[in-house]
């Protein structure tokens, strides 16, 4: 099986790549940082193909897919994992450039990969697209503004793909993780402030990138006649918040 993973150089993507290669699958590992990809290639060997890709550069994606070497050219599973959150400010204080970068990566990049790969899956009547969404796509929170909106798009896009693919054997899943430590997510969100990022995970047992990698592997190796439409996962310590009311005079 050939699996293309975006955001493969760290976090969920790296954990999944390592697990897939251990099971004998080929992995096309896509990320912006060639040095990180080359380190993985040295460890994982010939089953891992490092590919430099910036998903926000949507015009570059189709040529990259078309130029994959023969042994990796058939993509059986696409894991749209690349994504980011930037900033925690309320909308009125947010940086517009941060908003656009999240849209370019989380929405446009995911669309471009899907558009480039889905037609051949339909032609073969076989394939699997796993979109890595977030609980932020369903549950609003302070400072989540555009990040949550991008993940809401990913959720609805995944469900609409399922509707479009009725009658084919192509599967689509939206995986929606909650709080996960041990990735670069919060470091990026806080623009490199590692101290702030570390405090996000203080005081409770969170999930890890390895946990999400295990879930992704389970999805990929699940029976081909089963489709998991949405899968929302959180650490036990995390749950939904109550509705908030701003009372006058208090």
SULURQUI-V970245 format. One record per residue. N is the residue number from 1. OMEGA is omega in radians with two decimals (NA if undefined). Layout:
n=N omega=OMEGA
n=N omega=OMEGA
//
This chain:
n=1 omega=3.07
n=2 omega=-3.10
n=3 omega=3.06
n=4 omega=-3.13
n=5 omega=2.98
n=6 omega=-3.06
n=7 omega=-2.98
n=8 omega=-3.00
n=9 omega=-3.11
n=10 omega=2.97
n=11 omega=-3.09
n=12 omega=-3.04
n=13 omega=3.13
n=14 omega=3.13
n=15 omega=-3.14
n=16 omega=3.14
n=17 omega=-3.14
n=18 omega=-3.13
n=19 omega=3.14
n=20 omega=3.12
n=21 omega=3.10
n=22 omega=3.11
n=23 omega=3.08
n=24 omega=3.13
n=25 omega=3.01
n=26 omega=-3.13
n=27 omega=2.97
n=28 omega=-3.05
n=29 omega=-3.06
n=30 omega=3.10
n=31 omega=-3.12
n=32 omega=-2.97
n=33 omega=-3.09
n=34 omega=-3.11
n=35 omega=3.12
n=36 omega=3.13
n=37 omega=3.14
n=38 omega=3.05
n=39 omega=3.11
n=40 omega=-3.13
n=41 omega=3.11
n=42 omega=-3.12
n=43 omega=-2.98
n=44 omega=3.05
n=45 omega=-2.95
n=46 omega=3.09
n=47 omega=-3.13
n=48 omega=3.11
n=49 omega=3.11
n=50 omega=-3.13
n=51 omega=3.09
n=52 omega=-3.12
n=53 omega=2.96
n=54 omega=-3.01
n=55 omega=3.12
n=56 omega=3.03
n=57 omega=-2.95
n=58 omega=-3.12
n=59 omega=-3.09
n=60 omega=-2.92
n=61 omega=-3.11
n=62 omega=3.09
n=63 omega=3.11
n=64 omega=3.14
n=65 omega=-3.13
n=66 omega=-3.07
n=67 omega=3.13
n=68 omega=3.12
n=69 omega=-2.97
n=70 omega=-3.08
n=71 omega=-3.10
n=72 omega=-2.97
n=73 omega=3.09
n=74 omega=-3.12
n=75 omega=-3.13
n=76 omega=-3.13
n=77 omega=3.02
n=78 omega=3.07
n=79 omega=3.10
n=80 omega=-3.02
n=81 omega=-3.10
n=82 omega=3.12
n=83 omega=-3.13
n=84 omega=2.94
n=85 omega=3.13
n=86 omega=3.06
n=87 omega=3.09
n=88 omega=-3.11
n=89 omega=2.99
n=90 omega=-3.00
n=91 omega=-3.07
n=92 omega=3.12
n=93 omega=-3.05
n=94 omega=3.08
n=95 omega=-3.11
n=96 omega=3.11
n=97 omega=3.08
n=98 omega=3.11
n=99 omega=-3.08
n=100 omega=3.11
n=101 omega=3.09
n=102 omega=3.11
n=103 omega=-3.12
n=104 omega=-3.08
n=105 omega=-2.98
n=106 omega=-3.08
n=107 omega=-3.03
n=108 omega=3.13
n=109 omega=3.12
n=110 omega=3.09
n=111 omega=-3.07
n=112 omega=3.10
n=113 omega=-3.13
n=114 omega=-3.12
n=115 omega=-3.12
n=116 omega=-2.96
n=117 omega=-3.04
n=118 omega=-3.09
n=119 omega=-3.14
n=120 omega=3.04
n=121 omega=3.13
n=122 omega=3.12
n=123 omega=3.11
n=124 omega=-3.02
n=125 omega=-3.12
n=126 omega=3.08
n=127 omega=-3.07
n=128 omega=3.04
n=129 omega=3.06
n=130 omega=3.07
n=131 omega=3.10
n=132 omega=3.10
n=133 omega=-3.11
n=134 omega=2.98
n=135 omega=3.11
n=136 omega=3.08
n=137 omega=3.14
n=138 omega=-3.00
n=139 omega=-3.13
n=140 omega=3.07
n=141 omega=-3.10
n=142 omega=3.11
n=143 omega=-3.09
n=144 omega=-3.01
n=145 omega=-3.03
n=146 omega=3.09
n=147 omega=3.11
n=148 omega=3.13
n=149 omega=3.11
n=150 omega=-3.13
n=151 omega=2.99
n=152 omega=3.05
n=153 omega=-3.11
n=154 omega=3.12
n=155 omega=-3.08
n=156 omega=3.08
n=157 omega=3.12
n=158 omega=3.14
n=159 omega=3.11
n=160 omega=3.03
n=161 omega=3.10
n=162 omega=3.13
n=163 omega=-3.14
n=164 omega=-3.02
n=165 omega=3.07
n=166 omega=-3.12
n=167 omega=3.04
n=168 omega=3.10
n=169 omega=3.12
n=170 omega=-3.08
n=171 omega=3.09
n=172 omega=3.09
n=173 omega=2.94
n=174 omega=3.10
n=175 omega=-2.99
n=176 omega=-3.14
n=177 omega=2.95
n=178 omega=-3.02
n=179 omega=-3.12
n=180 omega=3.08
n=181 omega=3.05
n=182 omega=3.04
n=183 omega=3.14
n=184 omega=-3.00
n=185 omega=-3.08
n=186 omega=3.08
n=187 omega=3.10
n=188 omega=-3.10
n=189 omega=-3.14
n=190 omega=3.05
n=191 omega=3.04
n=192 omega=3.11
n=193 omega=-3.04
n=194 omega=-3.13
n=195 omega=3.08
n=196 omega=-3.11
n=197 omega=-3.11
n=198 omega=-3.09
n=199 omega=3.12
n=200 omega=-3.01
n=201 omega=-3.13
n=202 omega=2.87
n=203 omega=3.09
n=204 omega=-3.14
n=205 omega=-3.10
n=206 omega=2.98
n=207 omega=3.12
n=208 omega=3.04
n=209 omega=3.09
n=210 omega=3.10
n=211 omega=-3.13
n=212 omega=3.05
n=213 omega=3.10
n=214 omega=3.14
n=215 omega=3.11
n=216 omega=3.12
n=217 omega=3.11
n=218 omega=3.11
n=219 omega=-3.09
n=220 omega=-3.09
n=221 omega=3.08
n=222 omega=-3.11
n=223 omega=-3.02
n=224 omega=-3.14
n=225 omega=-3.14
n=226 omega=3.04
n=227 omega=2.99
n=228 omega=-3.05
n=229 omega=3.12
n=230 omega=3.08
n=231 omega=3.14
n=232 omega=-3.11
n=233 omega=3.11
n=234 omega=2.90
n=235 omega=-3.14
n=236 omega=-3.09
n=237 omega=-3.10
n=238 omega=3.03
n=239 omega=-3.07
n=240 omega=3.12
n=241 omega=3.09
n=242 omega=3.06
n=243 omega=-3.05
n=244 omega=3.10
n=245 omega=3.05
n=246 omega=-3.09
n=247 omega=-3.12
n=248 omega=3.08
n=249 omega=3.13
n=250 omega=NA
//
